Amino acid sequence: MNLASALRFLDAHTNLEAVAGRVEGLSLERMERLAHVLGDPQDAYPVIHITGTNGKGSVSRMVTGLLRAQGLSVGTYSSPHLERINERIAWNAEPVDDDTLGDLIGDVAALEELAGVTPSYFEILTAAAFSHFAQVAVDVAVVEVGMLGRYDATNVADATVAVCTNIGRDHTDGAEGWRAAIAGEKVGIVKPGRTDVFVVGERDRDLRPVFTGAGAAATWLAGEEYDLETDVRAVGGRMVSATTPGGRYDDVFVPVLGAHQAGNAAVALATAEAFGGRSLAPDVVAEGFADLTLPGRFEVVGRHPTVVVDVAHNPEGAAVTADTLAEDLSLTGGLIVVVGLLGGRDAAEVLRSLGAADAGLVVTCSPDSPRAVPAAELAAIAESIGASAEAVPDPVDAVHRALALATEDDVVLVTGSHYVAGPVRAALRDAESVG
């Protein structure tokens, strides 16, 4: 099956990313049956399984780099993608090519009738990823949860090392006890008797019984078994020191912006150490972080004016973005925010967390998704919290509008949904290559 046919096959199946499926009523039965007819490829290699409200993608990339620096063959599965669906399935940090991806999805399509189920879009891609990693015989797969954990399609795999980066208010109605409820779903990736170590980045002490009771052979809590000791801003990134059960890592240069990435680096170091069962050599750590890039995670994609792309799609992520703007960029001019959000979140809270009311202008747009908050509606919400706003529905047009108004000293922040960040990132890169 070529890629075009494969994508048509995918589009004929329910996409829970597009319709915001909820946990209620979900099960792993469809995914288990699909994996079974494929020969349960997820059992062919050890899995590092990563969940969390924010930071999953960053930690996944960091862990992948640290494992590759040890000479391991590493598969990485992530979601959603920014620009191309190929990004979701990577081998040794290289996205799968079009022909291979078409063949992988074609293999799943050929067995759909035998499985006796109609899988979702995400389940098909998950099955394709697990099959690919088995075919290329990876030493380890780093697998990012799509949503929550317990009923996520990726959870047919048994985690050797499980990771929870943090607990935030996303995909929840915020009812009383929501933090414990979300934590309870995320710890579902821990498999008693099969998970050796559970690495936890969340520091809320009230949630610790949820994590320690999940059933891993060992649980490493941030601030207890491992910790971020120092975090100093450096040119182009952070200088980090961390302690783990295996020892101490001093003066590790992490070449990405944002204090939150120092915390993610500590989680990644603990995770890589937990998987290998020993401390990491200094040259491995240096090499593992040396080529780290985090597309769409406070990524500077333009200068004069400075253009930053960041997928801050919930209040916690938006607050981190605002902090990073203040701490890591020298704002000599003004700030223009281009933002597009999906429904199911408190848009006003996201905008407040971004500091939208203090920006010179907020240009709202509509992500290419059935769940998109209409640009005009989002502009009205922005104005209701005191921001100056205008609506430009197409994300790329919205950025061009912002750039037309910006001076060389201004910062244009493009944020919100992946469905905003991806098209804008591609358009800006294409415009630069043409120029």
HUDA-V835574 format. One record per run of one state. SS is the DSSP state (2 for helix, 1 for strand, 0 for the rest). FROM is the first residue (numbers start at 1). LEN is the number of residues. Records with the same first field share a line. If there is no record, write none. Layout:
SS=FROM-LEN, FROM-LEN
This chain:
0=1-2, 12-4, 20-9, 38-3, 44-2, 52-4, 69-5, 78-7, 92-2, 96-2, 116-5, 136-4, 145-8, 157-2, 165-13, 190-7, 201-4, 213-5, 223-3, 235-2, 245-2, 255-4, 277-5, 291-8, 303-3, 311-4, 329-6, 341-1, 343-4, 355-1, 359-2, 365-7, 373-2, 385-4, 392-3, 406-5, 417-1, 435-1
2=3-9, 16-4, 29-9, 41-3, 56-13, 85-4, 98-18, 121-15, 153-4, 178-12, 205-8, 259-18, 282-9, 315-14, 347-8, 356-3, 375-10, 395-11, 418-17
1=46-6, 74-4, 89-3, 94-2, 140-5, 159-6, 197-4, 218-5, 226-9, 237-8, 247-8, 299-4, 306-5, 335-6, 342-1, 361-4, 372-1, 389-3, 411-6
